[in-house]
C-alpha cells in the first residue's frame, strides 16, 4: 500500500485508445462502463473528476464501418468528426444513467498558448466542476493536425498533463493497457520489472520509455513527458493498467499499482502554471552547464553570462523556454530582454549590459521570481 492522502480531491483521468477499444477496432462499452462506474463512485464521495478521453477516431471508424485505417490526415479528421459525437453519446448515456451530467470540452494548443485563452478555458472547467459536472476533454482533432501527426504536446497524454496544470488538479491517472514503467520492454525482455516509484525523471528514466503501441498516438515516452509537466506543477502522477479491476478506486485508496511519480512542488500561482506549459513560449535560450546548475539547484536568476544561444524572435516580457546544451527544457520564464538584445549580451557579465546595449533593464535576463524550474 502507498500512503493514502486525503488531499487528493481533484483528479484528471486520462483514458487511452488501447484501453477504450480493448485493443480492437471499436469502442468497448463494457470497458467504458467499468471505468465510468468507478468515477461515479468517486463523484459521489465528493471528488472532482475530469476525463481526458481518446477514442474519437476509433469510434468514427466503427460508425463508418471501416476496417482498414487510412493514414492521410484529412480522412482521420473525418473519422474524428464522426466519432467525437459517438464517443460523447456513449459517455452521456453511461453517466446520465447514474444521474451525472457530462460536458464536452474540445481544446487545441492554440487555445492554451494565449494567456487569455488559458484563463478562459480554466474558468470554464472550474465552473463545470463547481456545478458537479464531469468534463470530457479531448483535443479538437478536426482542426488540430499536430495531434494527428503525433507531434509533441499534441497527444492526449500531454493534453491531460496540461489540463492537470490548468485546473490545479492534485492527481493525474494515465490509464492504458500497460502496467507502468518497466526496467526494460516487457514485450521483449522477460526479466523486465515494474518500477513502482520514480522520484526524479532524468535521462535514465527517459531512455526506459518505449514507443507507440496499438491504436493510440502516445507511448510510454509521452506518458513520462506528461509526468514531468504535471509533477512540476504540483500534481502526483500514476501510470497504470486501466484493465485492472476497480483500478481507479484502488489507487485513490492508496494501493500500490503501476508507477507513481510524486509531485515535485506545491501548487504554484496561475501565471507560473501557464508558463510551465511552454505553449506561450516565443523562443528558447540555450544555457551552459554552470547556468543550468544555478537554475536547477541554487534557485538563481538567469544571467547573460550563462547564455550560449538565443532562438526565436521575441520581445521583452515574452515567455521563453530555457534549455541546456543537450536541448532538454529545464525551465521557463519571462524575459527582461528581447531576442535581439540577448543576442548582443549573451555570454557577457551583467555589468557590461549597459555598455553593450546603451541601456539596461537589470542584471537578469530572467529573474528568479519570473522563472519556473522543471
QUIMOKA-V72414 format. One record per pair of residues at least 6 apart in sequence whose C-alpha atoms are under 6 Angstrom apart, sorted by the first residue. I is the first residue (numbers start at 0). GAP is how many residues later the second one is. D is the distance in whole Angstrom. If there is no record, write none. Layout:
i gap d
I GAP D
I GAP D
This chain:
i gap d
0 253 6
0 254 4
0 255 5
1 252 5
1 253 6
1 254 5
2 251 6
3 249 6
3 250 4
7 162 5
8 38 5
9 37 6
9 38 5
9 39 6
9 159 5
9 160 6
10 38 5
10 158 5
10 159 6
10 160 5
10 161 6
11 37 6
11 38 5
11 39 6
11 160 5
12 38 5
12 159 6
12 160 5
13 37 6
13 38 5
13 39 6
13 160 5
13 161 6
14 38 5
14 160 5
15 38 5
15 160 5
16 37 5
16 38 5
16 199 5
17 197 6
18 157 5
18 158 5
19 7 6
19 8 6
20 6 4
20 7 5
25 32 6
25 33 6
25 36 5
49 84 6
49 85 5
50 85 5
50 86 6
51 84 6
51 85 5
51 86 6
51 108 6
52 85 6
55 24 5
55 27 5
55 28 5
55 31 6
56 22 5
56 23 4
56 26 6
58 24 4
59 19 4
59 20 6
59 22 5
59 23 3
60 18 6
76 64 6
76 65 5
100 32 5
101 31 5
101 32 5
101 33 6
102 32 5
102 33 6
103 32 5
104 31 6
104 32 5
105 31 6
105 32 5
105 33 5
105 34 5
106 32 5
106 33 5
107 31 6
107 32 6
110 6 5
111 6 4
112 166 5
112 167 4
121 44 6
121 45 6
145 8 6
146 7 4
146 8 5
149 67 6
154 63 6
156 66 6
156 69 6
157 68 5
160 65 5
160 69 5
164 68 6
169 65 5
170 64 5
170 65 5
170 66 6
171 65 5
172 64 6
172 65 5
173 65 5
174 65 5
174 66 6
174 67 5
175 65 5
175 66 5
176 64 5
177 63 5
178 61 5
178 62 4
178 79 5
179 59 5
179 60 5
179 78 5
179 79 5
180 13 6
180 14 6
181 11 5
181 12 4
181 13 5
182 9 5
182 10 5
183 8 5
185 6 5
194 64 6
195 63 4
196 62 5
196 63 5
197 63 5
208 11 5
208 12 5
209 10 5
209 11 6
210 8 5
211 6 6
211 7 4
226 10 6
230 32 4
230 33 5
231 32 5
231 142 5
233 29 5
233 31 5
233 32 5
233 33 5
234 28 5
235 25 6
235 26 5
235 27 5
236 23 6
236 24 5
237 21 5
237 22 4
238 19 6
238 20 5
239 18 4
280 38 5
280 39 5
281 32 6
281 38 6
282 28 5
282 29 4
282 37 5
283 26 6
283 27 5
283 36 5
283 37 5
283 38 6
284 24 6
284 25 5
284 37 5
285 21 6
285 22 6
285 23 5
285 37 5
285 38 6
286 19 5
286 20 4
286 21 5
286 37 5
287 18 6
290 15 5
293 6 5
299 68 6
300 65 6
300 66 5
300 67 4
301 62 6
301 63 6
301 64 5
302 61 5
302 62 5
303 42 5
303 43 6
303 44 6
304 41 6
304 42 4
304 43 5
304 44 5
305 41 6
306 39 5
306 40 6
312 26 6
313 24 6
313 25 5
314 23 4
315 19 6
315 20 5
315 21 4
315 22 5
316 17 6
316 18 5
316 19 6
317 16 6
317 17 6
318 14 5
318 15 5
319 12 6
319 13 6
320 11 4
321 7 6
321 8 6
321 9 5
321 10 5
322 6 4
322 7 5
329 44 5
330 41 5
330 42 4
330 43 5
331 39 6
331 40 5
332 37 5
332 38 4
333 32 6
333 36 6
334 30 6
334 31 5
335 29 5
335 30 6
349 13 5
353 6 5
